[in-house]
Amino acid sequence: MTPAVFDFSGQTVLIVGGTSGIGNAAAVRFAASGARVVIAGPDDVQGSAVAAELGAGVEFVKADAASARDMAGLVATTVQRHGRIAVAINNAGIEGPFGPLQDLDEADFDRVIAINLKGIWLGMKYQINHMLAKGGGCIINTSSSAGINAIPMVAAYSASKHGVVGLTRAAALELAASGIRVNAIAPGPVHTALLERMVDGAIPLSDIAAQVPMRRIASADEIAEAMLWLASDGSSFMTGHIMVLDGGMTVA
Ligand SMILES: NC(=O)c1ccc[n+]([C@@H]2O[C@H](COP(=O)([O-])OP(=O)(O)OC[C@H]3O[C@@H](n4cnc5c(N)ncnc54)[C@H](O)[C@@H]3O)[C@@H](O)[C@H]2O)c1
């Protein structure tokens, strides 16, 4: 993949769930395109190390997507340091246990929904108030191909990602006239730690690749690239869109 050229000079990009995988790949690309990038996640040690590695344009703020206090504090801290959030990416996600839904523990179900669905709402809640005050902005949420077509054995995950589609569309309509665009990405299988944990060796990644019409798993960079375009003026008339990047999986 040859990355396109984007210019986010002078803009601040906030990435919740930006310390690994897709979010990390997006942080690298936004920073290389001139943005100031704030990555957020629950793990202080990992987050600080990742930010240090990415260099001066990237900083880490500890925040749990499932905590209203943390999400409010994250937006407040970012605004205090940088004045305005141009782009907010709500990308935090966990896979939850693999298995039949009737065997899921209530606590596991609640945790998946708290991070993957409520976390997206909490992120948007505080980002939107800030963006309304500033007269505009761009929000990108991370759903999944599991939010378009159901995936058995990860019912809570699949339900949470369907929920992200609904939240994104409702937010887009509520904000369409206010200068805030809200879109989502829906990746198919992407080579990250989450995918490896999700299948936990039970399903070889080659078997997953074989289910993709393109016969391969995406790289995190290929997904990040779509985020940059959704954040750019190139997508200025697009809101409420769920951008599917799945090698053709949901076409069938
Ligand atoms: N890898 C895939 O195949 C795939 C496919 C479709 C969608 N996704 C989605 O992409 C997103 C990124 O996942 P990834 O594949 O890069 O995996 P990953 O595990 O590398 O990234 C997940 C990110 O979420 C963060 N996170 C987890 N719990 C959090 C919390 N409580 N608060 C804040 N941040 C938290 C992690 O720190 C990490 O940065 C997730 O929402 C995931 O559901 C992944």
The ligand as an SDF file (V2000), in Angstrom:
LIG
                    3D

 44 48  0  0  0  0  0  0  0  0999 V2000
   -8.1890   -6.6140   14.8200 N   0  0  0  0  0  0  0  0  0  0  0  0
   -9.3390   -6.8530   14.2010 C   0  0  0  0  0  0  0  0  0  0  0  0
   -9.4810   -7.8760   13.5110 O   0  0  0  0  0  0  0  0  0  0  0  0
  -10.4790   -5.8670   14.3130 C   0  0  0  0  0  0  0  0  0  0  0  0
  -11.5450   -5.9920   13.4050 C   0  0  0  0  0  0  0  0  0  0  0  0
  -12.6170   -5.0920   13.5000 C   0  0  0  0  0  0  0  0  0  0  0  0
  -12.6100   -4.1080   14.4610 C   0  0  0  0  0  0  0  0  0  0  0  0
  -11.5440   -4.0180   15.3350 N   0  0  0  0  0  0  0  0  0  0  0  0
  -11.6160   -2.9610   16.3420 C   0  0  0  0  0  0  0  0  0  0  0  0
  -10.5090   -2.1040   16.1980 O   0  0  0  0  0  0  0  0  0  0  0  0
  -10.2640   -1.4620   17.4430 C   0  0  0  0  0  0  0  0  0  0  0  0
   -8.7850   -1.5480   17.7460 C   0  0  0  0  0  0  0  0  0  0  0  0
   -8.4470   -2.8940   17.9690 O   0  0  0  0  0  0  0  0  0  0  0  0
   -7.0780   -3.5540   17.4800 P   0  0  0  0  0  0  0  0  0  0  0  0
   -7.4140   -4.6680   16.5860 O   0  0  0  0  0  0  0  0  0  0  0  0
   -6.1410   -2.5190   17.0260 O   0  0  0  0  0  0  0  0  0  0  0  0
   -6.5720   -4.2620   18.8360 O   0  0  0  0  0  0  0  0  0  0  0  0
   -5.6580   -3.7560   20.0290 P   0  0  0  0  0  0  0  0  0  0  0  0
   -5.9240   -4.6720   21.1630 O   0  0  0  0  0  0  0  0  0  0  0  0
   -4.2610   -3.5970   19.5660 O   0  0  0  0  0  0  0  0  0  0  0  0
   -6.2210   -2.2970   20.3410 O   0  0  0  0  0  0  0  0  0  0  0  0
   -7.2780   -2.0450   21.2220 C   0  0  0  0  0  0  0  0  0  0  0  0
   -7.0140   -0.7120   21.8630 C   0  0  0  0  0  0  0  0  0  0  0  0
   -8.0780   -0.4390   22.7810 O   0  0  0  0  0  0  0  0  0  0  0  0
   -7.4960    0.0060   23.9850 C   0  0  0  0  0  0  0  0  0  0  0  0
   -8.3810   -0.2450   25.1070 N   0  0  0  0  0  0  0  0  0  0  0  0
   -8.8100   -1.4340   25.5970 C   0  0  0  0  0  0  0  0  0  0  0  0
   -9.5810   -1.2460   26.6890 N   0  0  0  0  0  0  0  0  0  0  0  0
   -9.6280    0.0980   26.8720 C   0  0  0  0  0  0  0  0  0  0  0  0
  -10.2610    0.9260   27.8220 C   0  0  0  0  0  0  0  0  0  0  0  0
  -10.9750    0.4200   28.8370 N   0  0  0  0  0  0  0  0  0  0  0  0
  -10.1090    2.2670   27.7150 N   0  0  0  0  0  0  0  0  0  0  0  0
   -9.3560    2.8090   26.7070 C   0  0  0  0  0  0  0  0  0  0  0  0
   -8.7350    2.0780   25.7920 N   0  0  0  0  0  0  0  0  0  0  0  0
   -8.8690    0.7390   25.8630 C   0  0  0  0  0  0  0  0  0  0  0  0
   -6.1910   -0.7450   24.1120 C   0  0  0  0  0  0  0  0  0  0  0  0
   -5.3080   -0.1070   25.0210 O   0  0  0  0  0  0  0  0  0  0  0  0
   -5.7110   -0.7190   22.6810 C   0  0  0  0  0  0  0  0  0  0  0  0
   -4.9970    0.4640   22.3970 O   0  0  0  0  0  0  0  0  0  0  0  0
  -11.1550   -2.1530   18.4720 C   0  0  0  0  0  0  0  0  0  0  0  0
  -12.3010   -1.3700   18.7080 O   0  0  0  0  0  0  0  0  0  0  0  0
  -11.5350   -3.4390   17.7710 C   0  0  0  0  0  0  0  0  0  0  0  0
  -12.7560   -3.9620   18.2330 O   0  0  0  0  0  0  0  0  0  0  0  0
  -10.4950   -4.8580   15.2760 C   0  0  0  0  0  0  0  0  0  0  0  0
  1  2  1  0
  2  3  2  0
  2  4  1  0
  4  5  1  0
  4 44  2  0
  5  6  2  0
  6  7  1  0
  7  8  2  0
  8  9  1  0
  8 44  1  0
  9 10  1  0
  9 42  1  0
 10 11  1  0
 11 12  1  0
 11 40  1  0
 12 13  1  0
 13 14  1  0
 14 15  2  0
 14 16  1  0
 14 17  1  0
 17 18  1  0
 18 19  2  0
 18 20  1  0
 18 21  1  0
 21 22  1  0
 22 23  1  0
 23 24  1  0
 23 38  1  0
 24 25  1  0
 25 26  1  0
 25 36  1  0
 26 27  1  0
 26 35  1  0
 27 28  2  0
 28 29  1  0
 29 30  1  0
 29 35  2  0
 30 31  1  0
 30 32  2  0
 32 33  1  0
 33 34  2  0
 34 35  1  0
 36 37  1  0
 36 38  1  0
 38 39  1  0
 40 41  1  0
 40 42  1  0
 42 43  1  0
M  CHG  2   8   1  16  -1
M  END
$$$$
